C-alpha cells in the first residue's frame, strides 16, 4: 500500500505559511493550467483572423507583436508553460513510481529550470520591439 | 491512512487520458514554442509563412492533433479542478455541458483556421 499522510487542506489558503513544497507545486500547477487553458481560447480567437483575409491575419499579428506589453505577456506565458511542462514531467514520473521520495527537490528543480529558461529567452522574446 | 485525495474520480479513465495527452503535449508544446519563437520569430509572422507550414501534411496533422489534445487536456483539467473543489449535482452537469460546448466551438474554429491556411486538407 502506498504511504500517505494528512497534510491538511491545500484549499485553506489562510495557512499558506505552513504549505509544503508539494502543496505549492499543486497550487502552481493549477494556476498555470488555468492560465494556459485561458490562453488557448484567446490564441485560437486571434489566429481566426486568418478566416477574414490573409492581410487581416498578418496585420493583426504584427500589430500585436509591436506592442511591448504583448511581448512581456509572452515572456509570462513562456514562464507559465515551461513550469507546467516541467512540473507535469515531475508528476508523470511520480505517477510511474519514480522520484516520490525526492518530489520536493524535483519541484525546486522545476522552479530553478523554469527561471533559467525564461531569463535566457528574454532577449529573443523582446527582439525588435524597441525599434 | 489519510483520506483519498485526488482531482479524479475512482475508476475513471479521465486520469489516464490526462496523463496520455500530457506526455504528448510536453513534446509538442515545447516544439511549438521553439519553432515559432526561436526558429521563426513571432514579429515576422505572415499569412504566407503560416500557410507554407500548414500545407505540409505532417505539420498540418500534428497541429490538428495538438488542438485536439490541448483542448481535451485543458478542459478536462478545468473540469477535474472544479470537481476537486466540490462541484457536484446539477451544477456539475451544467459545467460539464458548458465545457463540452466550449470544446466543440474551440475545435471547430481551430480546424476552420487550419483549413483556411492550408487551402483544404493538404493531401
gemmi code that builds the backbone of each chain (N, CA, C; Angstrom):
import gemmi

chains = {
    "A": [
        ("UNK", (0.845, -1.200, 0.000), (0.000, 0.000, 0.000), (0.878, 1.248, 0.000)),
        ("UNK", (0.453, 2.205, -0.759), (1.256, 3.417, -0.814), (1.106, 4.192, 0.488)),
        ("UNK", (2.137, 4.918, 0.821), (2.112, 5.699, 2.059), (1.477, 7.058, 1.781)),
        ("UNK", (0.737, 7.572, 2.722), (0.217, 8.926, 2.582), (0.103, 9.516, 3.967)),
        ("UNK", (-0.010, 10.822, 4.022), (-0.149, 11.460, 5.319), (-1.125, 12.610, 5.189)),
        ("UNK", (-1.732, 12.957, 6.317), (-2.719, 14.024, 6.301), (-1.998, 15.361, 6.408)),
        ("UNK", (-1.917, 16.076, 5.290), (-1.213, 17.350, 5.330), (-2.189, 18.528, 5.366)),
        ("UNK", (-3.457, 18.233, 5.670), (-4.443, 19.309, 5.783), (-4.903, 19.777, 4.421)),
        ("UNK", (-5.847, 20.682, 4.422), (-6.444, 21.130, 3.163), (-5.573, 22.156, 2.448)),
        ("UNK", (-5.226, 21.860, 1.194), (-4.464, 22.812, 0.401), (-5.350, 24.004, 0.026)),
        ("UNK", (-6.680, 23.769, 0.031), (-7.608, 24.850, -0.306), (-7.690, 25.903, 0.803)),
        ("UNK", (-7.194, 25.572, 1.997), (-7.245, 26.511, 3.104), (-6.041, 27.458, 2.992)),
        ("UNK", (-6.183, 28.446, 2.088), (-5.039, 29.286, 1.742), (-4.543, 30.141, 2.910)),
        ("UNK", (-5.406, 30.328, 3.937), (-5.029, 31.132, 5.088), (-3.803, 30.588, 5.821)),
        ("UNK", (-3.555, 29.290, 5.666), (-2.386, 28.701, 6.346), (-1.237, 28.467, 5.361)),
        ("UNK", (-1.116, 29.407, 4.377), (-0.121, 29.220, 3.317), (1.318, 29.156, 3.825)),
        ("UNK", (1.556, 29.754, 5.002), (2.936, 29.717, 5.525), (3.355, 28.302, 5.904)),
        ("UNK", (2.355, 27.449, 6.166), (2.662, 26.058, 6.563), (2.748, 25.118, 5.366)),
        ("UNK", (2.468, 25.657, 4.171), (2.424, 24.770, 2.990), (3.783, 24.129, 2.720)),
        ("UNK", (3.732, 22.862, 2.324), (4.960, 22.154, 1.950), (5.216, 22.348, 0.463)),
        ("UNK", (6.393, 21.881, 0.011), (6.763, 22.030, -1.402), (5.704, 21.415, -2.311)),
        ("UNK", (5.233, 20.223, -1.931), (4.246, 19.525, -2.759), (2.946, 20.299, -2.892)),
        ("UNK", (2.585, 21.016, -1.835), (1.343, 21.805, -1.874), (1.512, 23.025, -2.780)),
        ("UNK", (2.698, 23.657, -2.693), (2.970, 24.770, -3.609), (2.974, 24.281, -5.056)),
        ("UNK", (3.538, 23.091, -5.272), (3.574, 22.525, -6.628), (2.150, 22.340, -7.151)),
        ("UNK", (1.262, 21.855, -6.287), (-0.142, 21.625, -6.642), (-0.792, 22.956, -7.028)),
        ("UNK", (-0.576, 23.986, -6.192), (-1.169, 25.307, -6.451), (-0.627, 25.896, -7.759)),
        ("UNK", (0.700, 25.852, -7.938), (1.301, 26.419, -9.160), (0.817, 25.667, -10.399)),
        ("UNK", (0.658, 24.350, -10.275), (0.220, 23.563, -11.428), (-1.217, 23.939, -11.812)),
        ("UNK", (-2.081, 24.107, -10.798), (-3.470, 24.527, -11.076), (-3.477, 25.915, -11.703)),
        ("UNK", (-2.736, 26.859, -11.095), (-2.717, 28.237, -11.577), (-2.223, 28.299, -13.028)),
        ("UNK", (-1.093, 27.639, -13.307), (-0.546, 27.685, -14.667), (-1.488, 26.972, -15.640)),
        ("UNK", (-2.177, 25.944, -15.184), (-3.154, 25.239, -16.024), (-4.304, 26.153, -16.422)),
        ("UNK", (-4.829, 26.911, -15.443), (-5.916, 27.859, -15.730), (-5.450, 28.921, -16.733)),
        ("UNK", (-4.230, 29.427, -16.544), (-3.712, 30.447, -17.470), (-3.591, 29.862, -18.876)),
        ("UNK", (-3.045, 28.652, -18.965), (-2.818, 28.045, -20.285), (-4.123, 27.751, -21.013)),
        ("UNK", (-5.133, 27.262, -20.312), (-6.397, 26.955, -20.996), (-7.090, 28.260, -21.407)),
        ("UNK", (-6.951, 29.294, -20.585), (-7.492, 30.608, -20.968), (-6.796, 31.136, -22.204)),
        ("UNK", (-5.467, 30.970, -22.228), (-4.702, 31.438, -23.384), (-5.059, 30.648, -24.641)),
        ("UNK", (-5.315, 29.361, -24.498), (-5.650, 28.522, -25.664), (-6.854, 29.101, -26.421)),
        ("UNK", (-7.881, 29.495, -25.662), (-9.071, 30.074, -26.300), (-8.728, 31.424, -26.952)),
        ("UNK", (-7.937, 32.246, -26.259), (-7.533, 33.549, -26.806), (-6.702, 33.367, -28.073)),
        ("UNK", (-5.796, 32.407, -28.018), (-4.877, 32.131, -29.128), (-5.658, 31.763, -30.396)),
        ("UNK", (-6.609, 30.852, -30.252), (-7.401, 30.432, -31.418), (-8.236, 31.608, -31.932)),
        ("UNK", (-8.750, 32.441, -31.013), (-9.547, 33.607, -31.429), (-8.695, 34.561, -32.276)),
        ("UNK", (-7.459, 34.816, -31.826), (-6.576, 35.731, -32.577), (-6.194, 35.114, -33.927)),
        ("UNK", (-5.849, 33.840, -33.919), (-5.459, 33.174, -35.169), (-6.617, 33.118, -36.165)),
        ("UNK", (-7.847, 33.145, -35.639), (-9.030, 33.071, -36.508), (-9.167, 34.261, -37.446)),
        ("UNK", (-8.384, 35.321, -37.220), (-8.415, 36.450, -38.170), (-7.976, 35.980, -39.554)),
        ("UNK", (-7.313, 34.822, -39.613), (-6.933, 34.234, -40.909), (-8.168, 33.876, -41.732)),
        ("UNK", (-9.310, 33.691, -41.060), (-10.548, 33.362, -41.785), (-11.086, 34.589, -42.512)),
        ("UNK", (-10.731, 35.773, -41.998), (-11.199, 37.025, -42.605), (-10.471, 37.268, -43.920)),
        ("UNK", (-9.174, 37.388, -43.839), (-8.341, 37.552, -45.037), (-6.882, 37.397, -44.640)),
        ("UNK", (-6.030, 37.044, -45.582), (-4.596, 36.942, -45.273), (-4.039, 38.237, -44.682)),
        ("UNK", (-4.463, 39.374, -45.234), (-3.970, 40.667, -44.747), (-4.409, 40.938, -43.314)),
        ("UNK", (-5.669, 40.584, -43.005), (-6.188, 40.817, -41.648), (-5.346, 40.041, -40.637)),
        ("UNK", (-4.974, 38.814, -40.997), (-4.164, 37.967, -40.102), (-2.774, 38.569, -39.899)),
        ("UNK", (-2.107, 38.872, -41.007), (-0.738, 39.399, -40.921), (-0.717, 40.713, -40.145)),
        ("UNK", (-1.661, 41.602, -40.443), (-1.720, 42.898, -39.757), (-1.994, 42.725, -38.262)),
        ("UNK", (-2.929, 41.837, -37.935), (-3.272, 41.617, -36.515), (-2.056, 41.123, -35.738)),
        ("UNK", (-1.403, 40.092, -36.260), (-0.262, 39.510, -35.523), (0.868, 40.530, -35.411)),
        ("UNK", (1.179, 41.198, -36.522), (2.314, 42.123, -36.487), (2.014, 43.346, -35.603)),
        ("UNK", (0.754, 43.771, -35.562), (0.386, 44.897, -34.684), (0.542, 44.488, -33.224)),
        ("UNK", (0.050, 43.292, -32.893), (0.169, 42.809, -31.513), (1.635, 42.677, -31.110)),
        ("UNK", (2.449, 42.111, -32.029), (3.859, 41.868, -31.712), (4.670, 43.156, -31.606)),
        ("UNK", (4.125, 44.267, -32.097), (4.855, 45.543, -31.999), (4.655, 46.189, -30.628)),
        ("UNK", (3.749, 45.629, -29.823), (3.470, 46.201, -28.504), (4.349, 45.566, -27.427)),
        ("UNK", (5.012, 46.412, -26.636), (5.891, 45.904, -25.575), (5.116, 45.057, -24.565)),
        ("UNK", (3.883, 45.499, -24.251), (3.102, 44.776, -23.244), (2.794, 43.341, -23.708)),
        ("UNK", (2.579, 43.181, -25.021), (2.309, 41.831, -25.559), (3.556, 40.961, -25.426)),
        ("UNK", (4.725, 41.563, -25.716), (5.978, 40.804, -25.596), (6.224, 40.388, -24.142)),
        ("UNK", (5.922, 41.289, -23.225), (6.120, 40.962, -21.797), (5.146, 39.852, -21.377)),
        ("UNK", (3.898, 39.954, -21.860), (2.923, 38.896, -21.566), (3.372, 37.559, -22.164)),
        ("UNK", (4.039, 37.613, -23.327), (4.549, 36.371, -23.936), (5.644, 35.736, -23.076)),
        ("UNK", (6.475, 36.577, -22.464), (7.501, 36.046, -21.550), (6.804, 35.378, -20.353)),
        ("UNK", (5.746, 36.017, -19.872), (4.951, 35.433, -18.778), (4.333, 34.114, -19.192)),
        ("UNK", (3.829, 34.075, -20.427), (3.232, 32.836, -20.948), (4.292, 31.737, -21.020)),
        ("UNK", (5.500, 32.120, -21.465), (6.592, 31.137, -21.532), (6.879, 30.578, -20.142)),
        ("UNK", (6.942, 31.461, -19.148), (7.220, 31.020, -17.769), (6.159, 30.030, -17.300)),
        ("UNK", (4.914, 30.380, -17.561), (3.788, 29.537, -17.154), (3.843, 28.177, -17.868)),
        ("UNK", (4.114, 28.216, -19.174), (4.140, 26.974, -19.966), (5.321, 26.086, -19.559)),
        ("UNK", (6.500, 26.706, -19.374), (7.689, 25.909, -19.021), (7.501, 25.262, -17.644)),
        ("UNK", (6.970, 26.031, -16.689), (6.746, 25.430, -15.373), (5.746, 24.277, -15.467)),
        ("UNK", (4.648, 24.500, -16.213), (3.607, 23.464, -16.322), (4.186, 22.200, -16.983)),
        ("UNK", (5.043, 22.389, -17.979), (5.690, 21.244, -18.650), (6.608, 20.503, -17.665)),
        ("UNK", (7.505, 21.262, -16.997), (8.485, 20.612, -16.114), (7.822, 19.960, -14.902)),
        ("UNK", (6.856, 20.672, -14.307), (6.164, 20.067, -13.162), (5.278, 18.908, -13.628)),
        ("UNK", (4.757, 19.015, -14.853), (3.973, 17.920, -15.430), (4.828, 16.675, -15.612)),
        ("UNK", (6.068, 16.861, -16.073), (7.003, 15.719, -16.197), (7.251, 15.106, -14.819)),
        ("UNK", (7.418, 15.980, -13.817), (7.617, 15.527, -12.434), (6.435, 14.669, -11.982)),
        ("UNK", (5.222, 15.134, -12.314), (4.024, 14.374, -11.928), (3.955, 13.034, -12.657)),
        ("UNK", (4.311, 13.055, -13.963), (4.281, 11.799, -14.732), (5.249, 10.785, -14.125)),
        ("UNK", (6.452, 11.257, -13.758), (7.435, 10.342, -13.154), (6.942, 9.810, -11.802)),
        ("UNK", (6.373, 10.702, -10.989), (5.861, 10.261, -9.685), (4.747, 9.229, -9.877)),
        ("UNK", (3.877, 9.470, -10.884), (2.807, 8.508, -11.176), (3.365, 7.154, -11.601)),
        ("UNK", (4.533, 7.181, -12.234), (5.164, 5.925, -12.659), (5.976, 5.295, -11.525)),
        ("UNK", (5.958, 5.947, -10.368), (6.650, 5.397, -9.205), (8.096, 5.829, -9.105)),
        ("UNK", (8.477, 6.838, -9.888), (9.866, 7.300, -9.872), (9.948, 8.655, -9.170)),
        ("UNK", (10.777, 8.737, -8.135), (11.082, 10.034, -7.532), (10.100, 10.563, -6.508)),
        ("UNK", (9.250, 9.703, -5.963), (8.301, 10.197, -4.959), (9.029, 10.740, -3.724)),
        ("UNK", (10.115, 10.059, -3.334), (10.839, 10.478, -2.124), (11.513, 11.831, -2.310)),
        ("UNK", (11.847, 12.149, -3.564), (12.529, 13.434, -3.786), (11.633, 14.407, -4.558)),
        ("UNK", (10.303, 14.257, -4.338), (9.376, 15.121, -5.080), (9.525, 16.598, -4.712)),
        ("UNK", (9.979, 16.891, -3.487), (10.192, 18.298, -3.129), (11.386, 18.867, -3.885)),
        ("UNK", (12.447, 18.054, -3.997), (13.644, 18.519, -4.715), (13.330, 18.723, -6.200)),
        ("UNK", (12.536, 17.805, -6.779), (12.224, 17.951, -8.206), (11.317, 19.160, -8.444)),
        ("UNK", (10.517, 19.548, -7.433), (9.714, 20.783, -7.553), (10.644, 21.995, -7.585)),
        ("UNK", (11.625, 22.020, -6.659), (12.568, 23.149, -6.645), (13.356, 23.183, -7.962)),
        ("UNK", (13.728, 21.996, -8.467), (14.457, 21.938, -9.736), (13.598, 22.501, -10.871)),
        ("UNK", (12.283, 22.188, -10.854), (11.372, 22.726, -11.874), (11.363, 24.248, -11.833)),
        ("UNK", (11.330, 24.804, -10.616), (11.305, 26.263, -10.469), (12.594, 26.900, -10.989)),
        ("UNK", (13.720, 26.308, -10.594), (15.021, 26.879, -10.982), (15.196, 26.804, -12.498)),
        ("UNK", (14.854, 25.637, -13.060), (15.000, 25.443, -14.510), (14.068, 26.379, -15.273)),
        ("UNK", (12.850, 26.561, -14.765), (11.902, 27.497, -15.398), (12.510, 28.896, -15.412)),
        ("UNK", (13.036, 29.312, -14.261), (13.646, 30.641, -14.167), (14.789, 30.798, -15.159)),
        ("UNK", (15.647, 29.786, -15.240), (16.812, 29.860, -16.128), (16.377, 29.939, -17.593)),
        ("UNK", (15.422, 29.104, -17.977), (14.961, 29.090, -19.382), (14.294, 30.425, -19.733)),
        ("UNK", (13.500, 30.951, -18.817), (12.794, 32.211, -19.085), (13.783, 33.365, -19.211)),
        ("UNK", (14.731, 33.452, -18.285), (15.722, 34.538, -18.337), (16.533, 34.452, -19.638)),
        ("UNK", (16.931, 33.234, -20.006), (17.716, 33.058, -21.230), (16.906, 33.390, -22.479)),
        ("UNK", (15.569, 33.325, -22.389), (14.716, 33.555, -23.557), (14.300, 35.021, -23.723)),
        ("UNK", (14.525, 35.824, -22.682), (14.058, 37.220, -22.727), (14.585, 37.978, -23.950)),
        ("UNK", (15.892, 37.911, -24.274), (16.370, 38.653, -25.449), (15.633, 38.264, -26.728)),
        ("UNK", (15.381, 36.968, -26.922), (14.673, 36.509, -28.129), (13.240, 37.018, -28.142)),
        ("UNK", (12.593, 36.978, -26.982), (11.179, 37.375, -26.921), (10.980, 38.888, -27.062)),
        ("UNK", (12.009, 39.657, -26.720), (11.861, 41.118, -26.810), (12.540, 41.701, -28.056)),
        ("UNK", (13.168, 40.826, -28.861), (13.930, 41.302, -30.029), (13.050, 42.142, -30.967)),
        ("UNK", (13.550, 43.329, -31.306), (12.906, 44.167, -32.317), (11.783, 45.048, -31.807)),
        ("UNK", (11.386, 44.890, -30.548), (10.234, 45.657, -30.060), (10.631, 47.097, -29.687)),
        ("UNK", (11.919, 47.337, -29.484), (12.356, 48.677, -29.070), (12.776, 49.570, -30.244)),
        ("UNK", (12.598, 49.077, -31.472), (12.991, 49.998, -32.534), (13.017, 49.439, -33.872)),
    ],
    "B": [
        ("UNK", (-4.757, 5.310, 7.249), (-4.401, 6.001, 6.004), (-5.212, 7.275, 5.873)),
        ("UNK", (-4.595, 8.328, 5.420), (-5.336, 9.584, 5.215), (-6.366, 9.381, 4.116)),
        ("UNK", (-7.362, 10.261, 4.090), (-8.418, 10.089, 3.083), (-7.827, 10.247, 1.675)),
        ("UNK", (-8.491, 9.589, 0.744), (-8.021, 9.646, -0.640), (-8.114, 11.083, -1.133)),
        ("UNK", (-7.033, 11.553, -1.778), (-7.017, 12.940, -2.206), (-6.608, 13.001, -3.659)),
        ("UNK", (-7.579, 13.220, -4.521), (-7.271, 13.272, -5.944), (-8.270, 14.163, -6.642)),
        ("UNK", (-7.874, 14.726, -7.792), (-8.792, 15.537, -8.587), (-9.697, 14.655, -9.435)),
        ("UNK", (-9.472, 13.346, -9.400), (-10.184, 12.450, -10.308), (-11.049, 11.449, -9.557)),
        ("UNK", (-12.102, 10.979, -10.238), (-12.981, 10.004, -9.607), (-12.358, 8.615, -9.660)),
        ("UNK", (-12.657, 7.803, -8.651), (-12.125, 6.444, -8.591), (-12.644, 5.644, -9.786)),
        ("UNK", (-11.746, 4.922, -10.440), (-12.162, 4.032, -11.525), (-12.377, 4.722, -12.851)),
        ("UNK", (-12.224, 6.041, -12.914), (-12.453, 6.759, -14.174), (-11.262, 6.657, -15.104)),
        ("UNK", (-11.535, 6.939, -16.378), (-10.453, 6.931, -17.357), (-9.871, 8.335, -17.560)),
        ("UNK", (-10.509, 9.359, -17.006), (-10.054, 10.729, -17.222), (-8.622, 10.925, -16.740)),
        ("UNK", (-8.288, 10.262, -15.648), (-6.947, 10.362, -15.086), (-5.919, 9.860, -16.109)),
        ("UNK", (-6.222, 8.691, -16.689), (-5.285, 8.093, -17.640), (-5.146, 8.966, -18.895)),
        ("UNK", (-6.272, 9.431, -19.432), (-6.218, 10.264, -20.643), (-5.529, 11.593, -20.387)),
        ("UNK", (-5.677, 12.118, -19.167), (-4.982, 13.364, -18.819), (-3.466, 13.131, -18.893)),
        ("UNK", (-3.013, 11.950, -18.464), (-1.563, 11.616, -18.493), (-1.079, 11.345, -19.911)),
        ("UNK", (-1.910, 10.627, -20.688), (-1.504, 10.300, -22.064), (-1.373, 11.592, -22.884)),
        ("UNK", (-2.373, 12.478, -22.781), (-2.295, 13.734, -23.526), (-1.155, 14.601, -22.988)),
        ("UNK", (-0.899, 14.521, -21.675), (0.202, 15.299, -21.087), (1.535, 14.914, -21.722)),
        ("UNK", (1.773, 13.605, -21.842), (3.039, 13.131, -22.391), (3.233, 13.644, -23.823)),
        ("UNK", (2.155, 13.660, -24.608), (2.205, 14.163, -25.981), (2.434, 15.679, -25.980)),
        ("UNK", (1.687, 16.384, -25.122), (1.738, 17.852, -25.108), (3.084, 18.395, -24.635)),
        ("UNK", (3.738, 17.686, -23.729), (5.063, 18.104, -23.255), (5.986, 18.315, -24.450)),
        ("UNK", (5.981, 17.330, -25.352), (6.868, 17.397, -26.516), (6.370, 18.429, -27.535)),
        ("UNK", (5.081, 18.401, -27.841), (4.571, 19.253, -28.925), (4.507, 20.735, -28.515)),
        ("UNK", (4.180, 21.009, -27.261), (4.146, 22.407, -26.813), (5.557, 23.003, -26.819)),
        ("UNK", (6.530, 22.207, -26.389), (7.919, 22.670, -26.409), (8.360, 22.928, -27.858)),
        ("UNK", (8.005, 22.022, -28.759), (8.316, 22.175, -30.192), (7.653, 23.440, -30.749)),
        ("UNK", (6.382, 23.656, -30.399), (5.596, 24.799, -30.874), (6.258, 26.126, -30.458)),
        ("UNK", (6.636, 26.221, -29.190), (7.302, 27.428, -28.683), (8.641, 27.634, -29.391)),
        ("UNK", (9.386, 26.543, -29.517), (10.727, 26.645, -30.107), (10.637, 27.074, -31.574)),
        ("UNK", (9.740, 26.437, -32.325), (9.617, 26.743, -33.759), (9.141, 28.176, -33.991)),
        ("UNK", (8.158, 28.615, -33.209), (7.512, 29.902, -33.501), (8.094, 31.082, -32.721)),
        ("UNK", (9.087, 30.837, -31.869), (9.721, 31.972, -31.194), (11.233, 32.001, -31.397)),
        ("UNK", (11.823, 30.828, -31.672), (13.278, 30.795, -31.785), (13.746, 30.534, -33.217)),
        ("UNK", (13.118, 29.576, -33.904), (13.480, 29.318, -35.309), (12.881, 30.433, -36.166)),
        ("UNK", (11.550, 30.602, -36.064), (10.883, 31.749, -36.682), (10.597, 32.729, -35.543)),
        ("UNK", (10.566, 34.014, -35.859), (10.293, 34.989, -34.803), (8.866, 35.493, -34.907)),
        ("UNK", (8.234, 35.637, -33.737), (6.815, 35.967, -33.687), (6.487, 37.251, -34.444)),
        ("UNK", (7.403, 38.245, -34.411), (7.090, 39.526, -35.066), (7.274, 39.459, -36.582)),
        ("UNK", (7.773, 38.337, -37.092), (7.934, 38.195, -38.548), (6.837, 37.331, -39.159)),
        ("UNK", (5.823, 37.009, -38.358), (4.740, 36.138, -38.828), (3.983, 36.801, -39.972)),
        ("UNK", (3.758, 36.018, -41.027), (2.873, 36.475, -42.109), (1.932, 35.315, -42.434)),
        ("UNK", (0.844, 35.628, -43.107), (-0.089, 34.580, -43.524), (0.645, 33.559, -44.398)),
        ("UNK", (1.495, 34.072, -45.296), (2.216, 33.191, -46.238), (3.091, 32.175, -45.526)),
        ("UNK", (3.779, 32.605, -44.440), (4.658, 31.673, -43.707), (3.836, 30.607, -42.989)),
        ("UNK", (2.722, 31.040, -42.373), (1.844, 30.071, -41.704), (1.275, 29.102, -42.739)),
        ("UNK", (0.902, 29.648, -43.895), (0.353, 28.826, -44.981), (1.369, 27.782, -45.446)),
        ("UNK", (2.636, 28.223, -45.586), (3.693, 27.314, -46.023), (3.831, 26.114, -45.099)),
        ("UNK", (3.778, 26.361, -43.807), (3.890, 25.258, -42.833), (2.647, 24.369, -42.883)),
        ("UNK", (1.483, 24.999, -42.951), (0.229, 24.238, -42.879), (-0.035, 23.408, -44.142)),
        ("UNK", (0.621, 23.748, -45.224), (0.399, 22.967, -46.452), (1.192, 21.661, -46.458)),
        ("UNK", (2.030, 21.482, -45.431), (2.721, 20.191, -45.250), (1.796, 19.286, -44.438)),
        ("UNK", (1.480, 18.112, -44.960), (0.534, 17.214, -44.278), (1.004, 16.845, -42.874)),
        ("UNK", (2.311, 16.608, -42.711), (2.837, 16.213, -41.401), (2.581, 17.314, -40.367)),
        ("UNK", (2.909, 18.555, -40.757), (2.728, 19.688, -39.834), (1.242, 19.932, -39.569)),
        ("UNK", (0.458, 19.889, -40.643), (-0.993, 20.110, -40.530), (-1.615, 19.097, -39.557)),
        ("UNK", (-1.302, 17.826, -39.750), (-1.911, 16.796, -38.903), (-1.397, 16.887, -37.462)),
        ("UNK", (-0.119, 17.287, -37.312), (0.424, 17.465, -35.956), (-0.316, 18.601, -35.241)),
        ("UNK", (-0.587, 19.681, -35.968), (-1.271, 20.826, -35.348), (-2.731, 20.497, -35.014)),
        ("UNK", (-3.379, 19.691, -35.867), (-4.766, 19.289, -35.574), (-4.779, 18.410, -34.314)),
        ("UNK", (-3.812, 17.483, -34.232), (-3.714, 16.617, -33.052), (-3.377, 17.444, -31.803)),
        ("UNK", (-2.547, 18.462, -32.000), (-2.170, 19.390, -30.923), (-3.425, 20.096, -30.407)),
        ("UNK", (-4.258, 20.576, -31.336), (-5.502, 21.266, -30.967), (-6.421, 20.333, -30.172)),
        ("UNK", (-6.582, 19.111, -30.671), (-7.481, 18.150, -30.019), (-6.988, 17.776, -28.621)),
        ("UNK", (-5.700, 17.468, -28.513), (-5.170, 17.026, -27.222), (-5.110, 18.186, -26.222)),
        ("UNK", (-4.731, 19.379, -26.698), (-4.656, 20.539, -25.793), (-6.048, 20.901, -25.282)),
        ("UNK", (-7.052, 20.830, -26.174), (-8.419, 21.139, -25.757), (-8.883, 20.130, -24.712)),
        ("UNK", (-8.661, 18.842, -24.992), (-9.070, 17.817, -24.019), (-8.350, 18.027, -22.687)),
        ("UNK", (-7.031, 18.168, -22.743), (-6.229, 18.271, -21.519), (-6.624, 19.505, -20.705)),
        ("UNK", (-6.817, 20.633, -21.395), (-7.174, 21.877, -20.710), (-8.564, 21.824, -20.108)),
        ("UNK", (-9.527, 21.413, -20.921), (-10.918, 21.401, -20.455), (-11.127, 20.309, -19.400)),
        ("UNK", (-10.520, 19.163, -19.603), (-10.602, 18.085, -18.608), (-9.940, 18.518, -17.294)),
        ("UNK", (-8.851, 19.265, -17.424), (-8.169, 19.782, -16.241), (-9.059, 20.744, -15.464)),
        ("UNK", (-9.726, 21.636, -16.188), (-10.634, 22.593, -15.550), (-11.778, 21.844, -14.861)),
        ("UNK", (-12.362, 20.881, -15.579), (-13.484, 20.111, -15.028), (-13.072, 19.392, -13.739)),
        ("UNK", (-11.938, 18.730, -13.786), (-11.500, 17.972, -12.615), (-11.106, 18.877, -11.452)),
        ("UNK", (-10.552, 20.058, -11.780), (-10.212, 21.013, -10.723), (-11.491, 21.478, -10.024)),
        ("UNK", (-12.554, 21.701, -10.796), (-13.820, 22.150, -10.210), (-14.476, 21.050, -9.376)),
        ("UNK", (-14.403, 19.802, -9.881), (-14.945, 18.670, -9.115), (-14.167, 18.543, -7.801)),
        ("UNK", (-12.847, 18.748, -7.893), (-11.974, 18.694, -6.726), (-12.335, 19.761, -5.693)),
        ("UNK", (-12.871, 20.890, -6.177), (-13.274, 21.981, -5.269), (-14.668, 21.741, -4.694)),
        ("UNK", (-15.313, 20.635, -5.090), (-16.598, 20.279, -4.504), (-17.795, 20.431, -5.422)),
        ("UNK", (-17.542, 20.701, -6.712), (-18.656, 20.828, -7.658), (-19.378, 19.485, -7.791)),
        ("UNK", (-20.716, 19.507, -7.702), (-21.464, 18.255, -7.827), (-22.900, 18.538, -8.254)),
        ("UNK", (-23.637, 17.468, -8.527), (-25.064, 17.567, -8.833), (-25.364, 18.341, -10.105)),
        ("UNK", (-26.409, 19.164, -10.051), (-26.863, 19.913, -11.222), (-25.787, 20.862, -11.729)),
        ("UNK", (-25.091, 21.486, -10.774), (-24.018, 22.421, -11.173), (-22.948, 21.696, -11.981)),
        ("UNK", (-22.605, 20.486, -11.535), (-21.586, 19.709, -12.241), (-22.066, 19.388, -13.651)),
        ("UNK", (-23.333, 18.993, -13.776), (-23.887, 18.665, -15.093), (-23.857, 19.893, -15.995)),
        ("UNK", (-24.234, 21.058, -15.427), (-24.256, 22.289, -16.217), (-22.846, 22.672, -16.674)),
        ("UNK", (-21.880, 22.580, -15.747), (-20.495, 22.921, -16.078), (-19.961, 21.972, -17.149)),
        ("UNK", (-20.315, 20.695, -17.005), (-19.864, 19.701, -17.986), (-20.398, 20.057, -19.380)),
        ("UNK", (-21.675, 20.478, -19.440), (-22.285, 20.829, -20.729), (-21.615, 22.070, -21.324)),
        ("UNK", (-21.388, 23.084, -20.482), (-20.755, 24.330, -20.971), (-19.343, 24.041, -21.488)),
        ("UNK", (-18.597, 23.251, -20.726), (-17.231, 22.920, -21.135), (-17.237, 22.087, -22.417)),
        ("UNK", (-18.221, 21.206, -22.539), (-18.338, 20.391, -23.755), (-18.595, 21.265, -24.980)),
        ("UNK", (-19.522, 22.213, -24.844), (-19.837, 23.116, -25.963), (-18.624, 23.998, -26.288)),
        ("UNK", (-17.972, 24.522, -25.241), (-16.784, 25.373, -25.446), (-15.691, 24.599, -26.194)),
        ("UNK", (-15.528, 23.323, -25.844), (-14.512, 22.490, -26.517), (-14.833, 22.333, -27.992)),
        ("UNK", (-16.113, 22.071, -28.283), (-16.515, 21.869, -29.682), (-16.293, 23.157, -30.485)),
        ("UNK", (-16.692, 24.295, -29.906), (-16.507, 25.587, -30.592), (-15.018, 25.826, -30.867)),
        ("UNK", (-14.188, 25.565, -29.857), (-12.743, 25.782, -29.999), (-12.160, 24.897, -31.102)),
        ("UNK", (-12.552, 23.634, -31.108), (-12.007, 22.699, -32.095), (-12.486, 23.066, -33.505)),
        ("UNK", (-13.776, 23.382, -33.630), (-14.307, 23.752, -34.955), (-13.595, 24.998, -35.478)),
        ("UNK", (-13.441, 26.003, -34.610), (-12.791, 27.252, -35.022), (-11.318, 27.007, -35.370)),
        ("UNK", (-10.650, 26.171, -34.593), (-9.251, 25.847, -34.856), (-9.078, 25.111, -36.175)),
        ("UNK", (-9.954, 24.151, -36.439), (-9.857, 23.373, -37.692), (-10.165, 24.276, -38.891)),
        ("UNK", (-11.187, 25.138, -38.738), (-11.515, 26.079, -39.834), (-10.316, 26.972, -40.151)),
        ("UNK", (-9.649, 27.443, -39.115), (-8.475, 28.315, -39.317), (-7.346, 27.543, -40.013)),
        ("UNK", (-7.127, 26.316, -39.564), (-6.079, 25.489, -40.180), (-6.385, 25.252, -41.663)),
        ("UNK", (-7.664, 25.009, -41.954), (-8.064, 24.765, -43.355), (-7.927, 26.046, -44.179)),
        ("UNK", (-8.173, 27.209, -43.550), (-8.025, 28.482, -44.270), (-6.567, 28.697, -44.665)),
        ("UNK", (-5.641, 28.334, -43.766), (-4.218, 28.462, -44.082), (-3.819, 27.487, -45.184)),
        ("UNK", (-4.226, 26.242, -45.000), (-3.756, 25.190, -45.909), (-4.519, 25.185, -47.231)),
        ("UNK", (-5.679, 25.858, -47.291), (-6.499, 25.848, -48.510), (-7.147, 24.488, -48.711)),
        ("UNK", (-7.544, 23.839, -47.623), (-8.119, 22.482, -47.667), (-7.151, 21.510, -47.024)),
        ("UNK", (-7.582, 20.257, -46.893), (-6.699, 19.255, -46.274), (-5.534, 18.984, -47.228)),
        ("UNK", (-4.286, 19.172, -46.776), (-3.131, 19.055, -47.680), (-2.715, 17.612, -47.977)),
        ("UNK", (-3.550, 16.911, -48.766), (-3.221, 15.518, -49.108), (-2.593, 15.477, -50.506)),
    ],
}
model = gemmi.Model(1)
for chain_id, residues in chains.items():
    chain = gemmi.Chain(chain_id)
    for i, (resn, *xyz) in enumerate(residues, 1):
        res = gemmi.Residue()
        res.name, res.seqid = resn, gemmi.SeqId(i, " ")
        for name, pos in zip(("N", "CA", "C"), xyz):
            atom = gemmi.Atom()
            atom.name, atom.element = name, gemmi.Element(name[0])
            atom.pos, atom.b_iso = gemmi.Position(*pos), 0.0
            res.add_atom(atom)
        chain.add_residue(res)
    model.add_chain(chain)
structure = gemmi.Structure()
structure.add_model(model)
structure.setup_entities()
